[in-house]
């Protein structure tokens, strides 16, 4: 089932009618991965769960029964849930021209002070996101991305919220454009009239037109759709139940795919590890900062040794002469000599701990980079790659990898592109292919490309025999490195390249993770790569 901004506007109208004034009793991730908000407290109304499937195909909101259980989660969903509990839902609206829902939640104190937040659901296929805003600032987000990954827009906690960019020229939604085409084409006046009718119906209590093929839901809209004239047409009073039906059908299809279930399980496992490592990095960083202040501890001990004879018994603090910035806290039960001994002992402990803390931070950052690399491979991988990712996660967790249940398939060769100049470009599309390409296929003086600072494929450019690579071949290799990276949706991606002889494997890291030196840079454009890729 396709959606457009008019259907999302109709959903906003129905949600506001059904839920406005409800108080949030609980919120969080549902067992099936959607984000759920249980609302109750409305007069003569049972409690309901608003479920938002931002990662669905397409992303959809729906209303469910109150019996749904909400599972706890320590990530972004917990931050949103903690903020929303106890607030009342106010206005529900959509962004004109875009599939974005905005839900206002707020409360009024006993002193009459009103405060609130906005929950923004970006229901855009393949780019769904859920964000919580306070005064225009992002305080929680399901997905964050930097300008390196998306040049036109970034999302980060603590930064201002910028909505997805709209087309410079407003376009008729695809479903309505197809309807006009099925009528034999129409001029701008007919298109404007159809859009006006649909816009009015999206905010009114009018029937929804439903099209089915053999009982299976195919499409629904607030105006009749001519392109589906051959199908069975009925009308329904509301759109939200149809959204729930469409999602149930889509989930049933996905559930039959064992590979997709494995992908989701691996992604959840990686996300949990990343959250744990992020928390440990914060804790070790605090201890490292404390240890970095060890010189002040030694200075305090020296000052007490020098001026301790001037301290009265039972003193709780001391300011050394000539150094007013050094305020020394004392144990009143100890004399100056014992207090000095305490400061020297703390200094020695901090000095001994600092190198270990620095090493631990470096190890954690390396592990985080490895997990982000595996997350990227999980998103794009085929079943064989998912098996590789699972085995590597077992290794990182200290588990013994299970033996394969069946013989491995014939290894897939890296992608190969023949250039008009006679040069060849190779692209690795899995950890195994990256290793095969870089350390077996590539020659020492071949050029090796990779997106800078983010997970991506290894790309190798073999110049024509007896010639150097020209600018067009370099640009093409950079474009492929950009397309096969985590920043593939960005218009421009910074790419590093160097000779293969300057690339080496990272020790104890997942396959495909490398160090490289002597790098030069080039800009890759993912959109410049043609749609056809011959393997």
Secondary structure as a PSIPRED ss2 file (coil, helix, strand):
# PSIPRED VFORMAT (PSIPRED V4.0)

   1 X C   1.000  0.000  0.000
   2 X C   1.000  0.000  0.000
   3 X C   1.000  0.000  0.000
   4 X C   1.000  0.000  0.000
   5 X H   0.000  1.000  0.000
   6 X H   0.000  1.000  0.000
   7 X H   0.000  1.000  0.000
   8 X H   0.000  1.000  0.000
   9 X H   0.000  1.000  0.000
  10 X H   0.000  1.000  0.000
  11 X H   0.000  1.000  0.000
  12 X H   0.000  1.000  0.000
  13 X H   0.000  1.000  0.000
  14 X H   0.000  1.000  0.000
  15 X H   0.000  1.000  0.000
  16 X H   0.000  1.000  0.000
  17 X H   0.000  1.000  0.000
  18 X H   0.000  1.000  0.000
  19 X H   0.000  1.000  0.000
  20 X C   1.000  0.000  0.000
  21 X C   1.000  0.000  0.000
  22 X C   1.000  0.000  0.000
  23 X E   0.000  0.000  1.000
  24 X E   0.000  0.000  1.000
  25 X E   0.000  0.000  1.000
  26 X E   0.000  0.000  1.000
  27 X E   0.000  0.000  1.000
  28 X E   0.000  0.000  1.000
  29 X E   0.000  0.000  1.000
  30 X E   0.000  0.000  1.000
  31 X C   1.000  0.000  0.000
  32 X C   1.000  0.000  0.000
  33 X C   1.000  0.000  0.000
  34 X C   1.000  0.000  0.000
  35 X E   0.000  0.000  1.000
  36 X E   0.000  0.000  1.000
  37 X E   0.000  0.000  1.000
  38 X E   0.000  0.000  1.000
  39 X E   0.000  0.000  1.000
  40 X E   0.000  0.000  1.000
  41 X C   1.000  0.000  0.000
  42 X C   1.000  0.000  0.000
  43 X C   1.000  0.000  0.000
  44 X C   1.000  0.000  0.000
  45 X C   1.000  0.000  0.000
  46 X C   1.000  0.000  0.000
  47 X C   1.000  0.000  0.000
  48 X E   0.000  0.000  1.000
  49 X E   0.000  0.000  1.000
  50 X E   0.000  0.000  1.000
  51 X E   0.000  0.000  1.000
  52 X E   0.000  0.000  1.000
  53 X E   0.000  0.000  1.000
  54 X C   1.000  0.000  0.000
  55 X C   1.000  0.000  0.000
  56 X C   1.000  0.000  0.000
  57 X C   1.000  0.000  0.000
  58 X C   1.000  0.000  0.000
  59 X C   1.000  0.000  0.000
  60 X E   0.000  0.000  1.000
  61 X E   0.000  0.000  1.000
  62 X E   0.000  0.000  1.000
  63 X E   0.000  0.000  1.000
  64 X E   0.000  0.000  1.000
  65 X C   1.000  0.000  0.000
  66 X C   1.000  0.000  0.000
  67 X C   1.000  0.000  0.000
  68 X C   1.000  0.000  0.000
  69 X C   1.000  0.000  0.000
  70 X E   0.000  0.000  1.000
  71 X E   0.000  0.000  1.000
  72 X C   1.000  0.000  0.000
  73 X C   1.000  0.000  0.000
  74 X C   1.000  0.000  0.000
  75 X C   1.000  0.000  0.000
  76 X H   0.000  1.000  0.000
  77 X H   0.000  1.000  0.000
  78 X H   0.000  1.000  0.000
  79 X H   0.000  1.000  0.000
  80 X H   0.000  1.000  0.000
  81 X H   0.000  1.000  0.000
  82 X H   0.000  1.000  0.000
  83 X H   0.000  1.000  0.000
  84 X H   0.000  1.000  0.000
  85 X C   1.000  0.000  0.000
  86 X C   1.000  0.000  0.000
  87 X C   1.000  0.000  0.000
  88 X E   0.000  0.000  1.000
  89 X E   0.000  0.000  1.000
  90 X E   0.000  0.000  1.000
  91 X E   0.000  0.000  1.000
  92 X E   0.000  0.000  1.000
  93 X E   0.000  0.000  1.000
  94 X E   0.000  0.000  1.000
  95 X C   1.000  0.000  0.000
  96 X C   1.000  0.000  0.000
  97 X C   1.000  0.000  0.000
  98 X C   1.000  0.000  0.000
  99 X C   1.000  0.000  0.000
 100 X E   0.000  0.000  1.000
 101 X E   0.000  0.000  1.000
 102 X E   0.000  0.000  1.000
 103 X E   0.000  0.000  1.000
 104 X E   0.000  0.000  1.000
 105 X E   0.000  0.000  1.000
 106 X E   0.000  0.000  1.000
 107 X E   0.000  0.000  1.000
 108 X E   0.000  0.000  1.000
 109 X C   1.000  0.000  0.000
 110 X C   1.000  0.000  0.000
 111 X C   1.000  0.000  0.000
 112 X C   1.000  0.000  0.000
 113 X C   1.000  0.000  0.000
 114 X E   0.000  0.000  1.000
 115 X E   0.000  0.000  1.000
 116 X E   0.000  0.000  1.000
 117 X E   0.000  0.000  1.000
 118 X E   0.000  0.000  1.000
 119 X E   0.000  0.000  1.000
 120 X E   0.000  0.000  1.000
 121 X E   0.000  0.000  1.000
 122 X E   0.000  0.000  1.000
 123 X C   1.000  0.000  0.000
 124 X C   1.000  0.000  0.000
 125 X C   1.000  0.000  0.000
 126 X C   1.000  0.000  0.000
 127 X C   1.000  0.000  0.000
 128 X C   1.000  0.000  0.000
 129 X E   0.000  0.000  1.000
 130 X E   0.000  0.000  1.000
 131 X E   0.000  0.000  1.000
 132 X E   0.000  0.000  1.000
 133 X E   0.000  0.000  1.000
 134 X E   0.000  0.000  1.000
 135 X C   1.000  0.000  0.000
 136 X C   1.000  0.000  0.000
 137 X E   0.000  0.000  1.000
 138 X E   0.000  0.000  1.000
 139 X E   0.000  0.000  1.000
 140 X E   0.000  0.000  1.000
 141 X E   0.000  0.000  1.000
 142 X C   1.000  0.000  0.000
 143 X C   1.000  0.000  0.000
 144 X C   1.000  0.000  0.000
 145 X E   0.000  0.000  1.000
 146 X C   1.000  0.000  0.000
 147 X C   1.000  0.000  0.000
 148 X C   1.000  0.000  0.000
 149 X C   1.000  0.000  0.000
 150 X C   1.000  0.000  0.000
 151 X C   1.000  0.000  0.000
 152 X C   1.000  0.000  0.000
 153 X C   1.000  0.000  0.000
 154 X C   1.000  0.000  0.000
 155 X E   0.000  0.000  1.000
 156 X C   1.000  0.000  0.000
 157 X C   1.000  0.000  0.000
 158 X C   1.000  0.000  0.000
 159 X C   1.000  0.000  0.000
 160 X E   0.000  0.000  1.000
 161 X C   1.000  0.000  0.000
 162 X C   1.000  0.000  0.000
 163 X C   1.000  0.000  0.000
 164 X C   1.000  0.000  0.000
 165 X C   1.000  0.000  0.000
 166 X C   1.000  0.000  0.000
 167 X C   1.000  0.000  0.000
 168 X C   1.000  0.000  0.000
 169 X C   1.000  0.000  0.000
 170 X C   1.000  0.000  0.000
 171 X C   1.000  0.000  0.000
 172 X C   1.000  0.000  0.000
 173 X C   1.000  0.000  0.000
 174 X H   0.000  1.000  0.000
 175 X H   0.000  1.000  0.000
 176 X H   0.000  1.000  0.000
 177 X H   0.000  1.000  0.000
 178 X H   0.000  1.000  0.000
 179 X H   0.000  1.000  0.000
 180 X H   0.000  1.000  0.000
 181 X H   0.000  1.000  0.000
 182 X H   0.000  1.000  0.000
 183 X C   1.000  0.000  0.000
 184 X C   1.000  0.000  0.000
 185 X C   1.000  0.000  0.000
 186 X C   1.000  0.000  0.000
 187 X C   1.000  0.000  0.000
 188 X H   0.000  1.000  0.000
 189 X H   0.000  1.000  0.000
 190 X H   0.000  1.000  0.000
 191 X H   0.000  1.000  0.000
 192 X H   0.000  1.000  0.000
 193 X H   0.000  1.000  0.000
 194 X H   0.000  1.000  0.000
 195 X H   0.000  1.000  0.000
 196 X H   0.000  1.000  0.000
 197 X H   0.000  1.000  0.000
 198 X H   0.000  1.000  0.000
 199 X H   0.000  1.000  0.000
 200 X H   0.000  1.000  0.000
 201 X H   0.000  1.000  0.000
 202 X H   0.000  1.000  0.000
 203 X C   1.000  0.000  0.000
 204 X C   1.000  0.000  0.000
 205 X C   1.000  0.000  0.000
 206 X C   1.000  0.000  0.000
 207 X C   1.000  0.000  0.000
 208 X E   0.000  0.000  1.000
 209 X E   0.000  0.000  1.000
 210 X E   0.000  0.000  1.000
 211 X E   0.000  0.000  1.000
 212 X E   0.000  0.000  1.000
 213 X E   0.000  0.000  1.000
 214 X C   1.000  0.000  0.000
 215 X C   1.000  0.000  0.000
 216 X E   0.000  0.000  1.000
 217 X E   0.000  0.000  1.000
 218 X E   0.000  0.000  1.000
 219 X E   0.000  0.000  1.000
 220 X E   0.000  0.000  1.000
 221 X E   0.000  0.000  1.000
 222 X C   1.000  0.000  0.000
 223 X C   1.000  0.000  0.000
 224 X C   1.000  0.000  0.000
 225 X C   1.000  0.000  0.000
 226 X H   0.000  1.000  0.000
 227 X H   0.000  1.000  0.000
 228 X H   0.000  1.000  0.000
 229 X C   1.000  0.000  0.000
 230 X C   1.000  0.000  0.000
 231 X C   1.000  0.000  0.000
 232 X E   0.000  0.000  1.000
 233 X E   0.000  0.000  1.000
 234 X E   0.000  0.000  1.000
 235 X E   0.000  0.000  1.000
 236 X E   0.000  0.000  1.000
 237 X C   1.000  0.000  0.000
 238 X C   1.000  0.000  0.000
 239 X C   1.000  0.000  0.000
 240 X H   0.000  1.000  0.000
 241 X H   0.000  1.000  0.000
 242 X H   0.000  1.000  0.000
 243 X H   0.000  1.000  0.000
 244 X H   0.000  1.000  0.000
 245 X H   0.000  1.000  0.000
 246 X H   0.000  1.000  0.000
 247 X H   0.000  1.000  0.000
 248 X H   0.000  1.000  0.000
 249 X H   0.000  1.000  0.000
 250 X H   0.000  1.000  0.000
 251 X H   0.000  1.000  0.000
 252 X H   0.000  1.000  0.000
 253 X H   0.000  1.000  0.000
 254 X H   0.000  1.000  0.000
 255 X H   0.000  1.000  0.000
 256 X C   1.000  0.000  0.000
 257 X C   1.000  0.000  0.000
 258 X H   0.000  1.000  0.000
 259 X H   0.000  1.000  0.000
 260 X H   0.000  1.000  0.000
 261 X H   0.000  1.000  0.000
 262 X H   0.000  1.000  0.000
 263 X H   0.000  1.000  0.000
 264 X H   0.000  1.000  0.000
 265 X H   0.000  1.000  0.000
 266 X H   0.000  1.000  0.000
 267 X H   0.000  1.000  0.000
 268 X H   0.000  1.000  0.000
 269 X H   0.000  1.000  0.000
 270 X H   0.000  1.000  0.000
 271 X H   0.000  1.000  0.000
 272 X H   0.000  1.000  0.000
 273 X H   0.000  1.000  0.000
 274 X H   0.000  1.000  0.000
 275 X H   0.000  1.000  0.000
 276 X H   0.000  1.000  0.000
 277 X H   0.000  1.000  0.000
 278 X H   0.000  1.000  0.000
 279 X H   0.000  1.000  0.000
 280 X H   0.000  1.000  0.000
 281 X H   0.000  1.000  0.000
 282 X H   0.000  1.000  0.000
 283 X H   0.000  1.000  0.000
 284 X H   0.000  1.000  0.000
 285 X H   0.000  1.000  0.000
 286 X H   0.000  1.000  0.000
 287 X H   0.000  1.000  0.000
 288 X H   0.000  1.000  0.000
 289 X H   0.000  1.000  0.000
 290 X H   0.000  1.000  0.000
 291 X H   0.000  1.000  0.000
 292 X H   0.000  1.000  0.000
 293 X C   1.000  0.000  0.000
 294 X H   0.000  1.000  0.000
 295 X H   0.000  1.000  0.000
 296 X H   0.000  1.000  0.000
 297 X H   0.000  1.000  0.000
 298 X H   0.000  1.000  0.000
 299 X H   0.000  1.000  0.000
 300 X H   0.000  1.000  0.000
 301 X H   0.000  1.000  0.000
 302 X H   0.000  1.000  0.000
 303 X H   0.000  1.000  0.000
 304 X H   0.000  1.000  0.000
 305 X H   0.000  1.000  0.000
 306 X H   0.000  1.000  0.000
 307 X H   0.000  1.000  0.000
 308 X H   0.000  1.000  0.000
 309 X H   0.000  1.000  0.000
 310 X H   0.000  1.000  0.000
 311 X C   1.000  0.000  0.000
 312 X C   1.000  0.000  0.000
 313 X C   1.000  0.000  0.000
 314 X C   1.000  0.000  0.000
 315 X C   1.000  0.000  0.000
 316 X C   1.000  0.000  0.000
 317 X E   0.000  0.000  1.000
 318 X E   0.000  0.000  1.000
 319 X E   0.000  0.000  1.000
 320 X C   1.000  0.000  0.000
 321 X C   1.000  0.000  0.000
 322 X C   1.000  0.000  0.000
 323 X C   1.000  0.000  0.000
 324 X C   1.000  0.000  0.000
 325 X C   1.000  0.000  0.000
 326 X C   1.000  0.000  0.000
 327 X E   0.000  0.000  1.000
 328 X E   0.000  0.000  1.000
 329 X E   0.000  0.000  1.000
 330 X C   1.000  0.000  0.000
 331 X C   1.000  0.000  0.000
 332 X C   1.000  0.000  0.000
 333 X C   1.000  0.000  0.000
 334 X C   1.000  0.000  0.000
 335 X C   1.000  0.000  0.000
 336 X H   0.000  1.000  0.000
 337 X H   0.000  1.000  0.000
 338 X H   0.000  1.000  0.000
 339 X H   0.000  1.000  0.000
 340 X H   0.000  1.000  0.000
 341 X H   0.000  1.000  0.000
 342 X H   0.000  1.000  0.000
 343 X H   0.000  1.000  0.000
 344 X H   0.000  1.000  0.000
 345 X H   0.000  1.000  0.000
 346 X H   0.000  1.000  0.000
 347 X H   0.000  1.000  0.000
 348 X H   0.000  1.000  0.000
 349 X H   0.000  1.000  0.000
 350 X H   0.000  1.000  0.000
 351 X H   0.000  1.000  0.000
 352 X H   0.000  1.000  0.000
 353 X H   0.000  1.000  0.000
 354 X H   0.000  1.000  0.000
 355 X H   0.000  1.000  0.000
 356 X H   0.000  1.000  0.000
 357 X H   0.000  1.000  0.000
 358 X H   0.000  1.000  0.000
 359 X H   0.000  1.000  0.000
 360 X H   0.000  1.000  0.000
 361 X H   0.000  1.000  0.000
 362 X H   0.000  1.000  0.000
 363 X H   0.000  1.000  0.000
 364 X H   0.000  1.000  0.000
 365 X H   0.000  1.000  0.000
 366 X H   0.000  1.000  0.000
 367 X H   0.000  1.000  0.000
 368 X H   0.000  1.000  0.000
 369 X H   0.000  1.000  0.000
 370 X H   0.000  1.000  0.000
 371 X H   0.000  1.000  0.000
 372 X H   0.000  1.000  0.000
 373 X H   0.000  1.000  0.000
 374 X H   0.000  1.000  0.000
 375 X H   0.000  1.000  0.000
 376 X H   0.000  1.000  0.000
 377 X H   0.000  1.000  0.000
 378 X H   0.000  1.000  0.000
 379 X H   0.000  1.000  0.000
 380 X H   0.000  1.000  0.000
 381 X C   1.000  0.000  0.000
 382 X C   1.000  0.000  0.000
 383 X H   0.000  1.000  0.000
 384 X H   0.000  1.000  0.000
 385 X H   0.000  1.000  0.000
 386 X H   0.000  1.000  0.000
 387 X H   0.000  1.000  0.000
 388 X H   0.000  1.000  0.000
 389 X H   0.000  1.000  0.000
 390 X H   0.000  1.000  0.000
 391 X H   0.000  1.000  0.000
 392 X H   0.000  1.000  0.000
 393 X H   0.000  1.000  0.000
 394 X H   0.000  1.000  0.000
 395 X H   0.000  1.000  0.000
 396 X H   0.000  1.000  0.000
 397 X C   1.000  0.000  0.000
 398 X C   1.000  0.000  0.000
 399 X C   1.000  0.000  0.000
 400 X C   1.000  0.000  0.000
 401 X C   1.000  0.000  0.000
 402 X C   1.000  0.000  0.000
 403 X C   1.000  0.000  0.000
 404 X C   1.000  0.000  0.000
 405 X C   1.000  0.000  0.000
 406 X C   1.000  0.000  0.000
 407 X C   1.000  0.000  0.000
 408 X C   1.000  0.000  0.000
 409 X C   1.000  0.000  0.000
 410 X C   1.000  0.000  0.000
 411 X C   1.000  0.000  0.000
 412 X C   1.000  0.000  0.000
 413 X C   1.000  0.000  0.000
 414 X C   1.000  0.000  0.000
 415 X E   0.000  0.000  1.000
 416 X E   0.000  0.000  1.000
 417 X E   0.000  0.000  1.000
 418 X E   0.000  0.000  1.000
 419 X C   1.000  0.000  0.000
 420 X C   1.000  0.000  0.000
 421 X C   1.000  0.000  0.000
 422 X C   1.000  0.000  0.000
 423 X C   1.000  0.000  0.000
 424 X E   0.000  0.000  1.000
 425 X E   0.000  0.000  1.000
 426 X E   0.000  0.000  1.000
 427 X E   0.000  0.000  1.000
 428 X C   1.000  0.000  0.000
 429 X C   1.000  0.000  0.000
 430 X C   1.000  0.000  0.000
 431 X H   0.000  1.000  0.000
 432 X H   0.000  1.000  0.000
 433 X H   0.000  1.000  0.000
 434 X H   0.000  1.000  0.000
 435 X H   0.000  1.000  0.000
 436 X H   0.000  1.000  0.000
 437 X H   0.000  1.000  0.000
 438 X H   0.000  1.000  0.000
 439 X H   0.000  1.000  0.000
 440 X H   0.000  1.000  0.000
 441 X H   0.000  1.000  0.000
 442 X C   1.000  0.000  0.000
 443 X C   1.000  0.000  0.000
 444 X C   1.000  0.000  0.000
 445 X C   1.000  0.000  0.000
 446 X C   1.000  0.000  0.000
 447 X E   0.000  0.000  1.000
 448 X E   0.000  0.000  1.000
 449 X E   0.000  0.000  1.000
 450 X E   0.000  0.000  1.000
 451 X E   0.000  0.000  1.000
 452 X C   1.000  0.000  0.000
 453 X C   1.000  0.000  0.000
 454 X C   1.000  0.000  0.000
 455 X C   1.000  0.000  0.000
 456 X E   0.000  0.000  1.000
 457 X C   1.000  0.000  0.000
 458 X C   1.000  0.000  0.000
 459 X E   0.000  0.000  1.000
 460 X E   0.000  0.000  1.000
 461 X E   0.000  0.000  1.000
 462 X E   0.000  0.000  1.000
 463 X C   1.000  0.000  0.000
 464 X C   1.000  0.000  0.000
 465 X C   1.000  0.000  0.000
 466 X C   1.000  0.000  0.000
 467 X C   1.000  0.000  0.000
 468 X C   1.000  0.000  0.000
 469 X C   1.000  0.000  0.000
 470 X C   1.000  0.000  0.000
 471 X H   0.000  1.000  0.000
 472 X H   0.000  1.000  0.000
 473 X H   0.000  1.000  0.000
 474 X H   0.000  1.000  0.000
 475 X H   0.000  1.000  0.000
 476 X H   0.000  1.000  0.000
 477 X H   0.000  1.000  0.000
 478 X H   0.000  1.000  0.000
 479 X H   0.000  1.000  0.000
 480 X H   0.000  1.000  0.000
 481 X H   0.000  1.000  0.000
 482 X H   0.000  1.000  0.000
 483 X H   0.000  1.000  0.000
 484 X C   1.000  0.000  0.000
 485 X E   0.000  0.000  1.000
 486 X C   1.000  0.000  0.000
 487 X C   1.000  0.000  0.000
 488 X C   1.000  0.000  0.000
 489 X C   1.000  0.000  0.000
 490 X C   1.000  0.000  0.000
 491 X C   1.000  0.000  0.000
 492 X C   1.000  0.000  0.000
 493 X E   0.000  0.000  1.000
 494 X E   0.000  0.000  1.000
 495 X E   0.000  0.000  1.000
 496 X E   0.000  0.000  1.000
 497 X E   0.000  0.000  1.000
 498 X E   0.000  0.000  1.000
 499 X E   0.000  0.000  1.000
 500 X H   0.000  1.000  0.000
 501 X H   0.000  1.000  0.000
 502 X H   0.000  1.000  0.000
 503 X E   0.000  0.000  1.000
 504 X E   0.000  0.000  1.000
 505 X E   0.000  0.000  1.000
 506 X C   1.000  0.000  0.000
 507 X C   1.000  0.000  0.000
 508 X C   1.000  0.000  0.000
 509 X C   1.000  0.000  0.000
 510 X C   1.000  0.000  0.000
 511 X C   1.000  0.000  0.000
 512 X C   1.000  0.000  0.000
 513 X C   1.000  0.000  0.000
 514 X E   0.000  0.000  1.000
 515 X E   0.000  0.000  1.000
 516 X E   0.000  0.000  1.000
 517 X C   1.000  0.000  0.000
 518 X C   1.000  0.000  0.000
 519 X C   1.000  0.000  0.000
 520 X E   0.000  0.000  1.000
 521 X E   0.000  0.000  1.000
 522 X E   0.000  0.000  1.000
 523 X E   0.000  0.000  1.000
 524 X E   0.000  0.000  1.000
 525 X C   1.000  0.000  0.000
 526 X H   0.000  1.000  0.000
 527 X H   0.000  1.000  0.000
 528 X H   0.000  1.000  0.000
 529 X C   1.000  0.000  0.000
 530 X C   1.000  0.000  0.000
 531 X C   1.000  0.000  0.000
 532 X C   1.000  0.000  0.000
 533 X C   1.000  0.000  0.000
 534 X C   1.000  0.000  0.000
 535 X C   1.000  0.000  0.000
